[in-house]
Amino acid sequence: MKKILTFFLMGTSFFAANAQTNQSNPLLKPWSGPYGGVPAFNEYKVADFKPAIDFAIQEKLNEVEAIANNPKAPTFDNTIAALERSGETMDRISTVYGIYRSNLSSPEFNVVDREMSPKFSEFSDKINQNKKLFTRIETLYNSKESKKLTSEQQRLIWLYYTNFVRQGAKLNDADKAKVAAINKQLATLFTTFSQNLLAEEHNQYVELKTESDFEGLPLEVKNAAIAEAKERKLNVLGCIANTRSSIEPFLTFSIRRDLREKAFDIFVRRGDNGNANDNNSTLVTILELRTQKAKLLGFPTFAHWSLSNKMAKDPQKTLDLMLSVWEPAVGKVNQDVAEMQKIVDAEGGKFKIAPWDYRFYAEKVRKAKYDLDQNEVKPYLQLEKLREGMFWVAGELFNLQFKQITNVPVYHADVRVWEVSNKVTGKVVGLWYFDPYARAGKRSGAWMNAYRNQERMDKEVLTIVSNNCNFIKGATDEPILISWEDASTLFHEFGHALHGLCSNVTYPSLAGTSVARDYVEFPSQLLEHWLGTPEVLNKFALHYKTGEPLPKAMVDRIERAANFGEGFSTVETISSSLVDMKLHLETTKIDPKKFEKETLDALHMPSEIVMRHRIPQFGHIFSSDGYAAGYYSYLWADVINADAWEAFLEGKGPYDKAVAKRLYDNVFSVGNTIDQEKAYENFRGRAPKSDALMRARNFPITSKK
């Protein structure tokens, strides 16, 4: 790929002075090997990051200065395309840096992270606040000549212009300096919040000291607890780690109410223990700085600034949507709790259902109402077989095929890699890295990353994507069995990966998942539907001992129970979404505990449920700006998802080739080359209708006047 000459710039001496050191730094070397190059994970060391980042920042800034100071009039090629080509070294290093941050965190790396985070922020602001560069972008944005460019080129100009404006390119110098200072502070605080949360998750656990402490646990959960204790070198039989992937199965199956309460307590109090890792003062400062930044940028609140580049646009629209679903969801929870309480009373339990009881007794209700026990289903849900099922679905919908390879380095022994190609043409489209297991130093949850975006500016560049999960390893000679909920998460994250792998655009900034935050969850949520299709269950939901598929009677029971628990999951998620939005509509200093309580009280939050993410542990909104005032995105995208699924049901079913092609052509392949509302209308023939979501969740549909 072409590089921009920078030898005439002031940075020349910087490069010369550091040439000897840089030659030996593996992070600064272009990716080599097959598939257009891959990360050399076998060569990187934490000590390499700081010098590599310093070098790459200066290199990118020099390239940007060359573009900004070009004496020729701005054109798409010498400004926008040049920006797309700039910063290759920085892109590679930040990718590897992000992988370490999420998957290989260590005390050594954390020191580097704390130092580098504000540098990254300062670096971004130097670009976003470059007057000469923005003048060139603005000239192109307003130029009549630009209307003669391709639609994708016009979209890219629009994206650069709107992003620069959102970051303060039009501010005066004094206000730019204030925004830059705020961004630098925020970067440090985001890192502090994330590291505190990871420390809480790593340092706290529930010890299982006697055989009775394991009562009710499925074998794979018991084995995982034993393995965790050995990993930590604890002198106890087992332990439950303070992560969602460990806590939730324990809350679901343990008959020890006292231990369930203990496990629940450490989980919901992460970041809220008044210790060195307490996040309350950190998040309050983050909120104050966000408010200051929003006002400097001309917005009344941070929520208004955040939504300025989302589909929803207006915070009130998100509140209206959330509240329209909230009441029926609470009603469903109240019905479910009443049924749980009957079981407690019948068993002679003299207590009211508490949050640490909810999952346990929900399972009992599920079994009583639908004759469906998760422990009956789980032996059929082998992680590796379901992975094969995902590949099969990708082949049926998008003609993709997967071949495992071993000729590329990985950053941990758990990671495996697949070559992805079109099964009709044989053309390779990318690589898929899979990192499925929990371990120390890896953040909790599940996610997708793009290591490299697809593009074809100067040549075909293959995308590299990853899926990362936190499934618990059990005994080494047993397959990993996962819950239905975890299987849904697996398909969800693979949906993000397919969004990247199907990308078919020219410019990297428009590729794959580079879409509005409240649209990006739509393709991933949509893919969850294929898990429950008979084709997947019959072929890939195979008993780990007998190899027999799920019996049809059990499949039928799964279908009948499909909406069970929707009230709980909806209330759990929307409560977090509402609190997030209200936090970022607030412009005065808050007390997190008081704010959380008063907000939930006003919503009449069921006492048997807590937010999915309490404020002091809400990494989505306090580890970066990514989902801040944006957690509603899951519900917003779910409206689109439910409507899109009905397109298949109105056709020939989940594997309707014509509908799948429309989905590929208008959603999965187009990235951000087109406005997302228009893209969806091109797929569906109209805008999405929210009634589909209410039908999907079996909630009553309110007639519209």
C-alpha positions, 0 to 999 in steps of 0.5 A: 500500500502506498505511503505518504512521504514525510522526509521533509518534515520536522519528524525526520530527526525523530526517525533517524535518532530512533532507527536502530531501536525501531529496527528491532521492535517487532511491533513496528514491522509490517505484518508478514506471512500468508493472507496479506500478513498477520500479527506476529504474536509470537514476537511481541513483548509488553516492553515493546509497546511504549517505544512502538507507540511513540514512534507510530504516533509521530509517524502518523502525525507527520503523515497528517501534516503532509496532507494538511500542508499540501499546496495543491487544492484539496481533492478526494485523492490527496486528502480523504484517500490520503487519510485512509492510507495514513497511519498503517503502523499506528493501526497495527500497533493499536490492534495488538495493544487492544488485544493485550488490554482485553485478553492478556492484561497483567501488572506489567501491561497495566503500567504501560496502559496507564501511561499510554492512554492519555497519549492516545487521546492527545494524539487523536485530538492533534488530528481532530483539531488540525485547522488546515486539515479540517479546512481541506475536509470542509472544502470537499464537503461543501464542494459541488465537484464532490457530488460527481464522486461515487456514492461511497466516496461522498459517504466517506467525505461526510463521515470525516466531516461529521466526525471532525465536527463532533470532536470540536474542529469548529471550536475556537483555539481556547475551547479546543484546548479545553476539549483536548484536556478533558479528553486526556483526563477521560482517557486516564479515568477510563483506564482506571475504571477498567483496571479497577473492575478487572481487579475486583473480578480477579481478586474476589471469589466464593470458596467451596469448602465442603462437598455440600457446597457443590450441591445442585451444581451440574458436573461441568460447573463443579469441575470448573469450580475445582479447576478454578481453585487449583488455578488459584492455588487455593487450599479449598475444594473449589471456588466460584470466580467473580465473573458473569460466566461463573456466577450465573450458573452458580446462581441458577443451580446451587441449592445453597441459598447462603452461598448464592447470596454470597456469590450474588453480593460479590458480583453486584458490588464490583467496583462498589466496595469502598476499597482501592478499586472502588469506582464511584469517585472515578465515574462521577468525575467521568460524568462531570467531564462529559457534561463539560465537554458536551457543553463546549461542543454546543450540546445541552447534555452528553446524551445529546452529543452522543446521539448526534451520530446515531440512528435515534438522534434524540434522547427522548426517542430512546426513552419513549421506546424503552418505557413502551417496553418497560411496563409489559416487561415488569408485568411479566416479571411480576407474574413469573415471581408470583409463580416462583413464590408459590414454589417457595411457599410449597417447599416450606421456605419462609422467605420472599424471592430475593435477587439471588433466588431469581435464577434458581426458582425461574428454573423450577418454574420453567421445569414445572410449566414447560417440562424443560430443565436446562440440565437436560438440554445442556448435554446436547450443547457442546461448544465445538459442535455449536461452532460447527453449526455456526459455520454451517449457518454462515454457509447456508446464508452467505456461502461462507466456508471455514477451514482451520489453519495452524500456520499463523501465530496466536497470542495464547494457546487457547486461540485457534484460527480459521480461513474463511472463503466463499464456497462457490467461488473459492475466494478467501475473504478473511480470517476468524480467530476464536478465543473461547475460554476465561482466564486471568487477565482477560476481561469478562463478557463476550465480544468481536474485534476486527484486527484488520478491516476489509478494503480494496483501495489499492489492492484487495485487503482481507479482513481479520476478525475475532470472537472472544468469550469466557466459557469455563473450561472443565475437565480436560477429557470432557467436551465444553457444555454450555447453557442455551443462553451462552449458546445464544451469546456465541451466535450473537458474537458470531453475527458481528464477525459475519458482519465483518467477514461479509464486508465488500467495500472500497474504503476501510473506514466504511467497512464491516461493523463501522456503522451507527452504534444503535445499528451495529447490534442488529446483525448480531442479534438477528443471527441468534435466531438460527440457533433454535432452528430445527436444522441446527438443532438436528445436525449440531445439538448432539448429546456429548456421550451418545451423539444423538440429536436433541429429541423432537419432544425436547425441541418442541418444549424449547420452542414453547418455552422460547419466551420464558424469561423475557420479562427478566432479561428485558427488565435487567437490560432496560433498567441499565439502559434507562439509568445510562441515559438518565445519567447522561442527561443529568448535568449536576454532580450525582451521588451514584448510590442515590441516583441509582436508587431514586431512578429505579424507585421511580421506575418501580423496579421489581425488587427481585431483579437488579440492573444487568450492570450497576453503575460502579461496574458499568464497563460499557459506559465508563471504560470508554465513550463507546456505549455511553448514553448508548446502552439503549442500542441493544433494544433499538437494534432488537426492534430492527432485528425482530422486524428483519426475522419476520421477513424470513418467516413471511418468506420460505423460512429461516433459510430462504435464499432470496431473503438471505441475499437481500440481507447480504446485499443491503446489510452485511456487505455494505458497511457504512457506505449508505445511511443505515435507515436507507440500507434497512429499507432497501432490505425490507422494503419499508422502515422497521415496525416495533410491533415485531419486537412485542410479538417476539417477546410475547408482550401485549401490543398497545394500539396506536391512536 
